[in-house]
Amino acid sequence: MHFITVTKQSYSRSLPAVSHSRFDAYPIALPHCGDITPYSEALRDYLAPLHLGVQDPQGIALAAKAVIRQAQGLAYIDSFWFATANFVLMLPLILLIHTPAKAGPAPAQVNSE
């Protein structure tokens, strides 16, 4: 029973933190702009303060790192939701666990001598 209590407490503490982080609180460097192409304004706006262009190798590398970082963060959040859904769906299986019935007193041994 202790495992269930600890697991429930850890999920109840981490669930509110992650529930808002999917789109609201996750620090996204590039705005939600769909596909990242050399022609997108969001990419140009992202690289402009750094004095980089979409044709510069450093600009392309920086944009690739930002996209990969965002993809990793979103994948982590999605995997957390998958694990949470699995945990919630498997909770009813606890009802199928039965404790063995307590055995009565041990039978007396009979000596056949």
MDTraj code that builds the backbone (N, CA, C; nanometers):
import mdtraj as md
import numpy as np

residues = "MET HIS PHE ILE THR VAL THR LYS GLN SER TYR SER ARG SER LEU PRO ALA VAL SER HIS SER ARG PHE ASP ALA TYR PRO ILE ALA LEU PRO HIS CYS GLY ASP ILE THR PRO TYR SER GLU ALA LEU ARG ASP TYR LEU ALA PRO LEU HIS LEU GLY VAL GLN ASP PRO GLN GLY ILE ALA LEU ALA ALA LYS ALA VAL ILE ARG GLN ALA GLN GLY LEU ALA TYR ILE ASP SER PHE TRP PHE ALA THR ALA ASN PHE VAL LEU MET LEU PRO LEU ILE LEU LEU ILE HIS THR PRO ALA LYS ALA GLY PRO ALA PRO ALA GLN VAL ASN SER GLU".split()
xyz = np.array([
    [0.0818, -0.1183, 0.0000],
    [0.0000, 0.0000, 0.0000],
    [0.0871, 0.1260, 0.0000],
    [0.2060, 0.1147, 0.0573],
    [0.2961, 0.2291, 0.0628],
    [0.3365, 0.2743, -0.0778],
    [0.3612, 0.1793, -0.1678],
    [0.3990, 0.2121, -0.3052],
    [0.2901, 0.2928, -0.3743],
    [0.1664, 0.2538, -0.3533],
    [0.0543, 0.3236, -0.4159],
    [0.0451, 0.4663, -0.3632],
    [0.0635, 0.4848, -0.2341],
    [0.0562, 0.6180, -0.1749],
    [0.1674, 0.7085, -0.2278],
    [0.2881, 0.6560, -0.2333],
    [0.4008, 0.7356, -0.2810],
    [0.3830, 0.7708, -0.4287],
    [0.3385, 0.6746, -0.5089],
    [0.3177, 0.6987, -0.6518],
    [0.2076, 0.8015, -0.6729],
    [0.0998, 0.7901, -0.5978],
    [-0.0107, 0.8853, -0.6101],
    [0.0346, 1.0260, -0.5743],
    [0.1140, 1.0384, -0.4686],
    [0.1618, 1.1701, -0.4282],
    [0.2556, 1.2301, -0.5325],
    [0.3418, 1.1469, -0.5894],
    [0.4352, 1.2016, -0.6885],
    [0.3617, 1.2454, -0.8142],
    [0.2617, 1.1691, -0.8565],
    [0.1854, 1.2093, -0.9743],
    [0.1013, 1.3332, -0.9452],
    [0.0437, 1.3416, -0.8257],
    [-0.0409, 1.4574, -0.7955],
    [0.0415, 1.5858, -0.7853],
    [0.1700, 1.5730, -0.7519],
    [0.2545, 1.6923, -0.7459],
    [0.3066, 1.7327, -0.8821],
    [0.3345, 1.6355, -0.9678],
    [0.3954, 1.6692, -1.0961],
    [0.2922, 1.6955, -1.2053],
    [0.1712, 1.6473, -1.1892],
    [0.0691, 1.6651, -1.2919],
    [0.0352, 1.8110, -1.3186],
    [0.0118, 1.8935, -1.2162],
    [-0.0192, 2.0344, -1.2464],
    [0.0955, 2.1072, -1.3145],
    [0.2182, 2.0705, -1.2810],
    [0.3334, 2.1381, -1.3411],
    [0.3425, 2.1090, -1.4899],
    [0.3125, 1.9876, -1.5287],
    [0.3272, 1.9490, -1.6685],
    [0.2018, 1.9807, -1.7488],
    [0.0887, 1.9900, -1.6835],
    [-0.0354, 2.0100, -1.7580],
    [-0.0361, 2.1427, -1.8336],
    [0.0297, 2.2433, -1.7801],
    [0.0314, 2.3731, -1.8466],
    [0.1562, 2.3945, -1.9317],
    [0.2494, 2.3024, -1.9257],
    [0.3763, 2.3261, -1.9928],
    [0.3756, 2.2852, -2.1393],
    [0.2754, 2.2167, -2.1854],
    [0.2758, 2.1706, -2.3247],
    [0.2821, 2.2871, -2.4219],
    [0.1996, 2.3868, -2.4036],
    [0.2020, 2.5005, -2.4956],
    [0.2156, 2.6346, -2.4245],
    [0.1834, 2.6410, -2.2977],
    [0.1810, 2.7702, -2.2296],
    [0.3158, 2.8084, -2.1693],
    [0.3692, 2.7241, -2.0839],
    [0.4853, 2.7624, -2.0053],
    [0.6176, 2.7135, -2.0625],
    [0.6158, 2.6289, -2.1632],
    [0.7417, 2.5788, -2.2183],
    [0.8113, 2.6912, -2.2946],
    [0.9367, 2.7209, -2.2584],
    [1.0045, 2.8333, -2.3241],
    [1.0408, 2.7989, -2.4687],
    [0.9673, 2.8516, -2.5604],
    [0.9890, 2.8215, -2.7013],
    [1.0595, 2.9399, -2.7656],
    [1.1760, 2.9139, -2.8221],
    [1.2530, 3.0205, -2.8840],
    [1.1876, 3.0654, -3.0139],
    [1.1489, 2.9708, -3.0953],
    [1.0794, 3.0032, -3.2194],
    [0.9298, 2.9954, -3.1937],
    [0.8525, 3.0901, -3.2405],
    [0.7084, 3.0834, -3.2180],
    [0.6465, 2.9685, -3.2967],
    [0.5240, 2.9336, -3.2588],
    [0.4511, 2.8298, -3.3322],
    [0.4249, 2.8820, -3.4730],
    [0.4993, 2.8328, -3.5679],
    [0.4853, 2.8877, -3.7023],
    [0.4732, 2.7771, -3.8068],
    [0.4490, 2.6565, -3.7671],
    [0.4369, 2.5497, -3.8657],
    [0.5737, 2.5032, -3.9121],
    [0.5905, 2.4919, -4.0391],
    [0.7168, 2.4449, -4.0947],
    [0.8221, 2.5549, -4.0890],
    [0.9432, 2.5156, -4.0569],
    [1.0551, 2.6093, -4.0580],
    [1.1222, 2.5973, -4.1945],
    [1.1176, 2.7027, -4.2694],
    [1.1812, 2.7069, -4.4017],
    [1.2668, 2.8322, -4.4095],
    [1.3578, 2.8396, -4.5066],
    [1.4375, 2.9626, -4.5209],
    [1.3520, 3.0845, -4.5546],
    [1.2292, 3.0631, -4.5952],
    [1.1422, 3.1739, -4.6351],
    [1.0487, 3.2197, -4.5241],
    [1.0489, 3.1507, -4.4098],
    [0.9538, 3.1867, -4.3038],
    [1.0009, 3.3115, -4.2299],
    [0.9055, 3.3979, -4.2005],
    [0.9344, 3.5225, -4.1302],
    [0.9771, 3.4965, -3.9863],
    [0.9225, 3.3905, -3.9252],
    [0.9576, 3.3611, -3.7861],
    [1.1054, 3.3281, -3.7740],
    [1.1581, 3.2559, -3.8686],
    [1.3004, 3.2231, -3.8652],
    [1.3863, 3.3475, -3.8859],
    [1.3454, 3.4320, -3.9772],
    [1.4203, 3.5563, -4.0004],
    [1.4163, 3.6453, -3.8762],
    [1.2993, 3.6552, -3.8125],
    [1.2869, 3.7362, -3.6907],
    [1.3695, 3.6787, -3.5764],
    [1.3813, 3.5465, -3.5714],
    [1.4598, 3.4805, -3.4663],
    [1.6087, 3.5063, -3.4850],
    [1.6561, 3.5063, -3.6079],
    [1.7990, 3.5216, -3.6363],
    [1.8433, 3.6680, -3.6489],
    [1.7511, 3.7602, -3.6719],
    [1.7855, 3.9009, -3.6942],
    [1.8586, 3.9643, -3.5754],
    [1.8135, 3.9470, -3.4494],
    [1.8867, 4.0096, -3.3377],
    [2.0287, 3.9558, -3.3220],
    [2.0555, 3.8389, -3.3758],
    [2.1887, 3.7799, -3.3645],
    [2.2771, 3.8156, -3.4836],
    [2.2234, 3.8963, -3.5740],
    [2.2931, 3.9377, -3.6966],
    [2.3330, 3.8167, -3.7812],
    [2.2414, 3.7219, -3.7897],
    [2.2621, 3.6031, -3.8718],
    [2.1507, 3.5958, -3.9748],
    [2.1801, 3.5359, -4.0870],
    [2.0793, 3.5185, -4.1907],
    [2.0435, 3.3713, -4.2062],
    [1.9443, 3.3472, -4.2887],
    [1.8999, 3.2089, -4.3100],
    [1.9961, 3.1318, -4.3998],
    [2.0882, 3.2011, -4.4645],
    [2.1868, 3.1347, -4.5493],
    [2.3203, 3.1136, -4.4772],
    [2.3392, 3.1747, -4.3612],
    [2.4634, 3.1574, -4.2856],
    [2.4669, 3.0188, -4.2223],
    [2.5802, 2.9513, -4.2275],
    [2.5896, 2.8199, -4.1621],
    [2.5633, 2.8283, -4.0120],
    [2.6071, 2.9362, -3.9483],
    [2.5814, 2.9509, -3.8049],
    [2.4324, 2.9715, -3.7775],
    [2.3664, 3.0453, -3.8634],
    [2.2219, 3.0660, -3.8481],
    [2.1438, 2.9381, -3.8660],
    [2.1838, 2.8590, -3.9639],
    [2.1164, 2.7305, -3.9873],
    [2.1394, 2.6376, -3.8685],
    [2.2639, 2.6343, -3.8166],
    [2.2946, 2.5486, -3.7010],
    [2.2173, 2.5932, -3.5780],
    [2.2065, 2.7235, -3.5568],
    [2.1333, 2.7757, -3.4412],
    [1.9845, 2.7424, -3.4507],
    [1.9282, 2.7571, -3.5696],
    [1.7867, 2.7239, -3.5876],
    [1.7637, 2.5745, -3.5687],
    [1.8572, 2.4920, -3.6175],
    [1.8439, 2.3470, -3.6004],
    [1.8498, 2.3084, -3.4532],
    [1.9402, 2.3718, -3.3778],
    [1.9481, 2.3433, -3.2336],
    [1.8200, 2.3833, -3.1628],
    [1.7633, 2.4986, -3.1997],
    [1.6398, 2.5441, -3.1355],
    [1.5247, 2.4482, -3.1648],
    [1.5163, 2.4017, -3.2894],
    [1.4090, 2.3090, -3.3259],
    [1.4269, 2.1762, -3.2544],
    [1.5505, 2.1264, -3.2472],
    [1.5761, 1.9989, -3.1782],
    [1.5457, 2.0108, -3.0295],
    [1.5847, 2.1227, -2.9680],
    [1.5579, 2.1433, -2.8257],
    [1.4069, 2.1446, -2.7984],
    [1.3321, 2.2107, -2.8850],
    [1.1865, 2.2142, -2.8693],
    [1.1266, 2.0756, -2.8887],
    [1.1769, 2.0018, -2.9880],
    [1.1242, 1.8678, -3.0138],
    [1.1523, 1.7752, -2.8956],
    [1.2706, 1.7874, -2.8360],
    [1.3020, 1.7043, -2.7204],
    [1.2120, 1.7382, -2.6019],
    [1.1893, 1.8662, -2.5793],
    [1.1014, 1.9067, -2.4690],
    [0.9591, 1.8575, -2.4884],
    [0.9074, 1.8721, -2.6090],
    [0.7710, 1.8253, -2.6362],
    [0.7614, 1.6734, -2.6307],
    [0.8659, 1.6035, -2.6737],
    [0.8657, 1.4570, -2.6653],
    [0.8666, 1.4115, -2.5199],
    [0.9413, 1.4817, -2.4353],
    [0.9431, 1.4472, -2.2933],
    [0.8040, 1.4658, -2.2318],
    [0.7396, 1.5753, -2.2639],
    [0.6058, 1.6005, -2.2092],
    [0.5068, 1.4964, -2.2609],
    [0.5159, 1.4622, -2.3897],
    [0.4263, 1.3601, -2.4450],
    [0.4495, 1.2245, -2.3794],
    [0.5776, 1.1901, -2.3522],
    [0.6025, 1.0614, -2.2871],
    [0.5505, 1.0608, -2.1439],
    [0.5576, 1.1761, -2.0766],
    [0.5014, 1.1834, -1.9417],
    [0.3510, 1.1588, -1.9456],
    [0.2825, 1.2201, -2.0435],
    [0.1377, 1.1983, -2.0536],
    [0.1058, 1.0528, -2.0867],
    [0.1884, 0.9894, -2.1699],
    [0.1682, 0.8485, -2.2017],
    [0.1842, 0.7631, -2.0761],
    [0.2867, 0.7901, -1.9964],
    [0.3078, 0.7155, -1.8721],
    [0.1937, 0.7406, -1.7737],
    [0.1461, 0.8638, -1.7669],
    [0.0339, 0.8956, -1.6778],
    [-0.0920, 0.8214, -1.7200],
    [-0.1197, 0.8185, -1.8498],
    [-0.2380, 0.7471, -1.8988],
    [-0.2269, 0.5982, -1.8693],
    [-0.1082, 0.5414, -1.8874],
    [-0.0894, 0.3998, -1.8550],
    [-0.1131, 0.3742, -1.7075],
    [-0.0612, 0.4607, -1.6224],
    [-0.0796, 0.4441, -1.4788],
    [-0.2278, 0.4495, -1.4419],
    [-0.2991, 0.5460, -1.4974],
    [-0.4414, 0.5613, -1.4649],
    [-0.5216, 0.4423, -1.5176],
    [-0.4889, 0.3956, -1.6373],
    [-0.5623, 0.2826, -1.6932],
    [-0.5322, 0.1515, -1.6216],
    [-0.4165, 0.1413, -1.5578],
    [-0.3825, 0.0180, -1.4875],
    [-0.4252, 0.0190, -1.3413],
    [-0.4710, 0.1314, -1.2912],
    [-0.5176, 0.1361, -1.1524],
    [-0.6288, 0.0355, -1.1224],
    [-0.7261, 0.0151, -1.2116],
    [-0.8303, -0.0836, -1.1800],
    [-0.7769, -0.2263, -1.1660],
    [-0.6594, -0.2536, -1.2187],
    [-0.6031, -0.3876, -1.2036],
    [-0.5690, -0.4189, -1.0587],
    [-0.5539, -0.3168, -0.9762],
    [-0.5272, -0.3389, -0.8343],
    [-0.6445, -0.4113, -0.7696],
    [-0.7638, -0.3862, -0.8218],
    [-0.8820, -0.4534, -0.7651],
    [-0.8788, -0.6039, -0.7904],
    [-0.8039, -0.6478, -0.8865],
    [-0.7960, -0.7905, -0.9164],
    [-0.6965, -0.8641, -0.8278],
    [-0.6167, -0.7907, -0.7542],
    [-0.5177, -0.8537, -0.6665],
    [-0.5870, -0.8956, -0.5378],
    [-0.5766, -1.0219, -0.5069],
    [-0.6368, -1.0743, -0.3844],
    [-0.5257, -1.1220, -0.2921],
    [-0.5437, -1.0958, -0.1644],
    [-0.4480, -1.1500, -0.0685],
    [-0.4909, -1.2919, -0.0364],
    [-0.3956, -1.3817, -0.0165],
    [-0.4339, -1.5203, 0.0139],
    [-0.5045, -1.5267, 0.1485],
    [-0.6000, -1.6187, 0.1563],
    [-0.6745, -1.6366, 0.2809],
    [-0.5797, -1.6885, 0.3879],
    [-0.6014, -1.6438, 0.5098],
    [-0.5154, -1.6883, 0.6192],
    [-0.5468, -1.8341, 0.6477],
    [-0.4422, -1.9107, 0.6542],
    [-0.4589, -2.0544, 0.6818],
    [-0.4942, -2.0746, 0.8286],
    [-0.5704, -2.1750, 0.8530],
    [-0.6075, -2.2084, 0.9910],
    [-0.4883, -2.2706, 1.0625],
    [-0.5121, -2.3249, 1.1814],
    [-0.4019, -2.3864, 1.2546],
    [-0.3479, -2.5067, 1.1775],
    [-0.2226, -2.5331, 1.1968],
    [-0.1596, -2.6465, 1.1278],
    [-0.2215, -2.7772, 1.1774],
    [-0.2417, -2.8721, 1.0871],
    [-0.3009, -2.9988, 1.1326],
    [-0.2038, -3.0740, 1.2227],
    [-0.2615, -3.1439, 1.3202],
    [-0.1792, -3.2192, 1.4157],
    [-0.1185, -3.3382, 1.3425],
    [0.0066, -3.3679, 1.3770],
    [0.0720, -3.4818, 1.3134],
    [0.0365, -3.6080, 1.3905],
    [0.0111, -3.7128, 1.3173],
    [-0.0278, -3.8402, 1.3781],
    [0.0906, -3.9361, 1.3720],
    [0.1251, -3.9898, 1.4863],
    [0.2299, -4.0907, 1.4916],
    [0.1688, -4.2275, 1.4685],
    [0.2238, -4.3031, 1.3773],
    [0.1664, -4.4352, 1.3488],
    [0.2469, -4.5465, 1.4142],
    [0.3081, -4.5242, 1.5252],
    [0.3849, -4.6293, 1.5925],
    [0.3058, -4.7061, 1.6904],
])
top = md.Topology()
chain = top.add_chain()
for i, resn in enumerate(residues, 1):
    res = top.add_residue(resn, chain, resSeq=i)
    for name in ("N", "CA", "C"):
        top.add_atom(name, md.element.get_by_symbol(name[0]), res)
traj = md.Trajectory(xyz[None], top)
